Structures are given as structure tokens and as C-alpha cells.
Amino acid sequence: MKPRLSREKMMELMQKYCNGNYNRFGKELGVDTAHLYRFLKTGIGGGKKMIFSLMEFCERNKLDYKNYIEM
């Protein structure tokens, strides 16, 4: 099984930092809101852009991005 982003933990992150607001969280990550919504609801679209955006967000907020990746 290869590593992938944890949708559940990203939802928790969105809830904590953006009060569950997809638009705000998308802007914080620097990804399109529709892309973020599709990934969080269905798991489709969690590729490189989403991973690198999450890593940058975690770096800015002093978080460990490894906590949001399932092994």
C-alpha cells in the first residue's frame, strides 16, 4: 500500500483552522475549492498538488505534515 493523504485528518485540519469552510481552506492551501471538495468527499484528486500544498500549509503553521499521510 502506498502512502496517501488522510481525508479524515484533512477534514479535521479544515475544521480547526477554517471552521469547516471549504473556500477558506482552499485559499489557505492554494488549491481550487472544487478540487479540494472533490478530494475530501470522494478521495479523487489527492495528487502532487494537494500533497505539496498541504506540506506548505503545515510548514507555515508549524505542523508535521507526516501526521496527515496514511502509510
C-alpha positions in Angstrom: 0.0 0.0 0.0 1.5 3.3 -1.0 1.2 6.5 1.2 -1.7 8.8 0.6 -3.3 11.8 2.2 -5.8 11.1 5.0 -9.1 12.7 4.1 -10.3 12.4 7.7 -7.3 14.2 9.1 -7.5 16.9 6.5 -11.2 17.5 7.3 -10.1 17.9 11.0 -7.5 20.4 9.9 -10.0 22.3 7.8 -12.4 22.4 10.8 -9.7 23.6 13.2 -8.1 26.3 11.0 -11.0 27.4 8.8 -14.2 26.5 10.8 -15.1 23.9 8.1 -15.1 26.4 5.3 -14.0 24.8 2.0 -13.4 28.2 0.3 -11.2 29.5 3.1 -9.3 26.2 3.4 -8.8 26.0 -0.4 -7.3 29.5 -0.3 -5.1 28.6 2.6 -3.8 25.6 0.7 -3.6 27.4 -2.6 -5.8 24.9 -4.4 -9.1 25.3 -6.3 -12.1 24.9 -3.9 -13.8 22.4 -6.2 -10.7 20.3 -6.3 -10.4 20.3 -2.5 -14.1 19.5 -2.1 -13.9 16.6 -4.6 -10.9 15.2 -2.8 -12.4 15.4 0.7 -15.7 14.0 -0.3 -14.7 11.2 -2.7 -10.9 10.8 -2.4 -10.4 11.7 -6.1 -7.6 14.3 -6.8 -5.2 13.9 -3.9 -2.1 14.0 -6.1 1.1 16.0 -6.0 -0.5 19.5 -6.0 -2.6 18.6 -2.9 0.3 17.0 -1.1 2.7 19.9 -1.8 0.0 22.4 -0.8 -0.6 20.6 2.4 3.2 20.4 3.2 3.5 24.2 2.7 0.4 24.9 4.9 1.9 22.7 7.6 5.2 24.4 7.4 3.6 27.8 7.7 1.6 26.7 10.7 4.4 24.7 12.4 2.7 21.3 11.9 4.1 18.0 10.9 2.7 17.1 7.5 3.5 13.4 8.2 0.5 13.3 10.5 -1.8 13.8 7.5 -0.3 11.0 5.4 -1.5 7.4 5.8 1.1 4.7 5.3 
